Amino acid sequence: MKGIDTSRVDTVAPTKCLGAAEVGELRALFAELYGGLPTIYRAPGRVNLIGEHTDYNDGFVMPAALNLYTYVAAGPRQDRRLRVYSQNMGEMCDLDLDLIRPGKSGRWSDYVRGVAGVLESSEYQLRGADLAIMSQVPLGSGLSSSAALEVATASALLGNSEISVDPTTVAKLCQKAEHVYAEMRCGIMDQFISCHGRAGHALMLDCRSLEFKFLPVPSHVRLMVCNTMVKHEHASGGYNTRRRECEEGWRALAQVLPGIHALRDVTLAELEQNLDRLSPVIYKRVRHVVTENDRVKKAANALETGDIAEFGRLMANSHHSLRDDYEVSTTELNLMVELATSQEGVYGARMTGGGFGGCTISLVDAAHAEKVQQRLEQNYKARTGLKPTILICEASDGAGAVAEK
């Protein structure tokens, strides 16, 4: 797969601002808090079109960056402190760059502290900064608000310090921050697409080699993100449990398949030949990963040939696998998928993200999108009593500085 030119983070061309009102509000907030005019950076949330729970198994994923951004306004300080205000949380934190240490507090500031700590430990000498943060990415919805915050923070800290780092390295550093500070053992996908997103395209990523290619999303297709407004308390624990189960499956299969380095290397035939080495639960987990990797490859071909109907069929199969084999779907996610697939103009739908609540993703014809949105809101509320947040989105650009107006 062919990559693109890795423009430097701090010298990336300013991106067109899709949230002009938010940027104006953020500039005013920064002036009120700290005085002066900041430089504003942004990084997008993402939706994964297909390829769920394959990233930490060295597999294939196909995310797209969304036109929902986390913005960080930054201005330099003369000392080695970071003063950080989150507009969404209504909280301020104060950090000393010389005293940051790994560990989880469970607060939103872990992501900012983690990025700063990992950059410093990677020998990037940061300048102190005043930061103000505002995000459009819904929290806890499966659209990776954490990666958007990490990448936007990294872009701001590096830009403020006049340090050049390529986007793939930024993604790796932000992933490490989430591992070491937030203690979430995430794969590389979320940070990678937040750094590398391209308008009008999905990105197929090989999570082992980090080779990637862009795949065109047809101009008449919209990405409809449906937040079920349900997030179960065990989501983080469930994610880490699934990761451990995959590792258990890999270790068992590696005893008889010595050439495999991760579940990505296992074929369905090899799995079936050795199913007696796995418990029923571990077998199902492995089967999801193996078949999902195959679906991603087929989905890439579908986009390249413009076969959206085939892509939709693969999305449906992915959801069934996540529901039945990986067991990370929920009643609400299943209902939202069922309601979406019954609507005219919907090519396909599935749960997206880590699961246990959160969002679904539907590919919808633009001519039908608003009507589908209205019907899903009405039907889901009638069935659950919950009012969902349903967003009509487009595949958008990745992290960068926001152009001044």
N, C-alpha and C positions, 0 to 999 in steps of 0.2 A: 504494500500500500504506500502511496506517495503522500508525504506530508506537505506542509506549506511553509513559507518563509516565517521563521520564528522571530518576529519583531520584538525588540526589547521592550520590557514592561514600562520603563520610565520614559521611553521616547516614542511609545506607540502613538499613531496618529489619533487625534481627538475623535471620539465617536459621536455620531448624531444623537442628541439627547431625546429619548422617547418620553421622558417624564419631566418636561420643562417646569411644571408646577412644583414637583417635588424638589427639583434642583434649586429653584428660587427660594423655596421655603427653607431648604438646608443652608443656603448661603446666609439667609437672614438669621437663622438659628446660630450659626457659627459666629456671626458678628456679635450677636447678643451675648454669647457665652464667653468669647475670647477676644473679640475685636479683630478688625482686619478682614481681608479677603482671602479665602482659602482656594486651594486647587482641589477639584472634586474628581474622584475616581469612582468607577462602578464595576460591578461584576454581576452576572445574571444567575438566577436560579435555573434549574433544568428540569426537563421531563425526559424520562427514558422511554423511547418508543417501543423497544423490545430488547430483551437481554437482561433479565432480572436475576440478581444473586449469582451472576457468572463472573463478575469482575474480580472478586477475591479468590476465585478458582482459576485465575490466569486465562479467562475466557474472552468472549466477544460481547460487546455492548453497542447500543445504538441510541445515544442520547441526542437531544437538541437543546440548545440554549434558548431560553424564553425571554420575551420582552417584559420581564419582571426583574427589577434590579435592586441590589443593595448598593447604596451610595455612601461613600466616606469622604467627608470634607477634611482636608488636612492643611495645617500651617506649621511652620518650624518653630521650635523652642531653642533657647540657648543652653538649656541643661539637658540631662539625660532622663527626663521624665516623659511619660505619656499620660496626658489627661484625655479621657475618653468619655463622651456622653452618647448614650443611645436614646434617640427620640422615641423609638417603639417601646422601650422599657421604662423610660422616664428616669433613668439612673446614670450616675457618673461614677467612674472608677479612676483611680490614680495609680500608675505603675512606675516603678523605678527599673530602668532597663538593666541595671547592674545587679538587681536582686531577683529577677524572674527565675523561678524554678519549676520543673515539671510537677504535675499532680492535678487532680480534679477537684474543683469546688462545687461543680454543678450549676454554676451561674453562666449567663451569656458571655461574661467577660473572659471565660476560659478560652474562647476561640481567638479573641484579640490578644490575650496574654500569650497563648500558645504560638500564634504566628510570630509575634515579636520575639519570644524566647527561642524558637527554632531558627529564625533568621540570625539572631545573635550567636547562637551556638554553632551555626554554619559559617561563622566568621564574616558576616555582613555587619559592619559597624554602623548602627542606626543612629540617626539624629533624633533628639527629643521632638515630640510633636503634640499639638493639640488636635484632637479628632472629634468629629461629630458624625454620627451614623444615623441613617434613615433607610428603611427597607420596605420595598413593595412585595417581597417574597413572603407568602404566608408561613408562619412558624408551625412546625409539626405537621405539615401537610404532605410530606414526601416530595417536595420540589427543591430540596436541598438548600434551605436557607442557611445552614451552617457553612457549606462550601462557598456560597455567595459572600457571606460575611468574611470568611477566611481570605478568599482571593481578593476581595475589595480592600481589605485591611493590608494585605501584603503589597498590593499595588500602591496604596497610599504611603505606606512606610518606606518602600523602596524609592518611589518617586520623590518623596520629601527628603530622602537622604541622597538623591542623585546617584543611585546605584542601578546598574543594568543587569537584569536577570532574564533569561529566556522563559517563555510561558510554560514549557514542559517542566523546567526546574521549579518554577513557582508552584505548579500543581503538586509536585512531589513534596515540596517543603510544607505546603498546606495540609496534605494528607498526613505527614508526620506529626504536625501540630495536633491534628484531631486524634491521632493514636496516643500521643504522649501526654497531652493536656486534658482533652475531653474524654479520653479513654474509650473512644468508639473505634473499633477496628474496621474502619471503612476501607473499601477499595479505592482505586484511583479515579474512577469514572467521574464523580461529581466535580472534583477540582479541575480535572482535565478539560471537561466541556466548558466549564466556567471561564477557563483561560482561553480556549481555542475556538469557541463557537463562531459560526459564520451564518449570516442572514440567509434565509431561504434554503438551508441545508441541515440535514442530520449528519452525524459523524459516526462512522463505524470505527471502533477502537479495539485493537488487539491489546488486551490488558497485560500481556506478558512482554511483548516487544515495544509497546507504545507506538507502533506504527498505526497510522490512521488514514482514512480517506473520507472526503465529503461526498454526500449523496444528496441529490436534489429532491426537495419536497415540492411536488407540483404546486404551481401558483394558485390553483383553485382549491387547495386543501388547507384547512385550518386545524390547529391543534387545540382541542377542547379539553381543558383541565377541569375536572369536577371534584371538588373537595367535599367529601362525605361528612365533614365536621365531626368525625369520630377518630380519636387516637387513643389506643389502649395503653394502659400504664406499663404493660410488659413489653412494649415495642423494642426498646433498646436491649433488654435481656434476651428477647426472642431472636433478634438479629445476631447477637453474639453466640447464642445457642446453635443457630443454623450454621454459623461458620465453624464451630467446633464439630458439628455432625459431619460437615463436608471433609474436614481434616481426618476424622475417624474413618470415613469411607475411603479416602485416598490412601491412608496408611494400610488398610486391610487389602486393598487392591494392589498396592505397590509390592506386596510380598509375592504376588504371582505375575505381576506385570511390571518388571523392574525398569522398563523404559519410561514410565510415566512420572512426571514431576508435579502434576496437579491433575485435578479432575478434567481439565480441558483436554488432556491427552487420551482420555478413555473413550472408546467407541461404544455405541449401544450394543453391538454384538459381544464385545468383551465384557461389558457389564452383565449381560444376560448369561454368559458362560460361567460367571463367577458369583452369581447372586447368592449362592449358599454360604459365601464368606461374610455376608452382610446381614444385619438384622433387618426385619421388614421396614422399619422406619428409616434406617440409613440407606437402604436400597432405594426407597422413594426419593430421598433427598438427592442422591447421586443421579437417579434417572432424570430428575428435573434439570439438573445442570447440563447433563450430556445432551438432552433433547433441545434445551434452550439454546445452546451454542449452535446447533444445527439450524434452528429457526432464524437466528440472527443472520447467518450466511445466506439463507434463502430470502430473507427480507431485504438484504442488500441488493440482491439480484432483482427483486421485485421493484425496488425504487429505481434502479438503473434502467429498467425496461419500461417504467411507468405503469406497472401492473398493480394498481392500488387495491383492487379486489383481492388479489393474492396476499398482499401485505395485511389486509384486514383479516383474512382467514388465519394467517400466522399469529396475529394478535390474539384471536380467540383461543387458539391452541395454547398459547403462552399463558393466558389467564387460567385455563383449565388446569394446566400443570402447576401453576402457583397455588391454586386452590386445593388440588387433590394430592399432589406429590410433595410440594414444599410446605403446604399448610400455613401460608402467611396471609391469606385473604381473610375477609370478614363477611358477615351477613350484609353489611352496608355496602361494601365494595362489590360484592356479587350482585346485589340489587341494582346498583348504579350501572354496572356493565350490562345487565339484562335490559334495563330501561333504554340505554343508549342504542343497543344493537337492534331494537325494535323500531327505531326512528328512521324515516326516509332521509337519505343524504348522509348517513353514517356508514363509513367503509369498514370500521373495526373499532373495538374497544377492549381495554384490559385494565387491571390494576397496575399502578406504577409506583416505584419506590420500594422501600423495605418491607412494606406491608403492615399488618395489624391495625389497619385504619389508614387514613390519609386520602389519597387521590386516585382517580382513574384518568386515563388518557383515551380520547376518542379522536380518530381522524374523520373530519366532517367536511362535506362540500360547502364552500363558502356561501353559495346561494341559499343553503338550508340552515346555516349555522345559528342565526338568531332564533329561528323557530324551534330548532332542537334545544337550544339553551332554555327557552321559556318552558317547553314541555317537560324537560328533565327537572327543572326547579319545581314545577307543579306536581309532577308525578312522584318524585322522591319525597317531597314534603308530605303528600297525602299518605304515603306508605309508612313513613318513619316519624313524622312530626318534626323533623329537622329541616331547616332551611339551608340548602347547600350553597356554597360559593362556586359558581361556574364561570370560568374565564375563557374567552375566545382569544387564543394566542397565535403567534407566528414564531417560526424559528428565527433567531436573532443573533447579533454579534456577541462576542465574548468580552472579557475585561478590557478596560482602557480608561484613559482620562476623558473627562467630559469637556467638550468644546465650550469656551466662554462665549457669551453672547453680548 
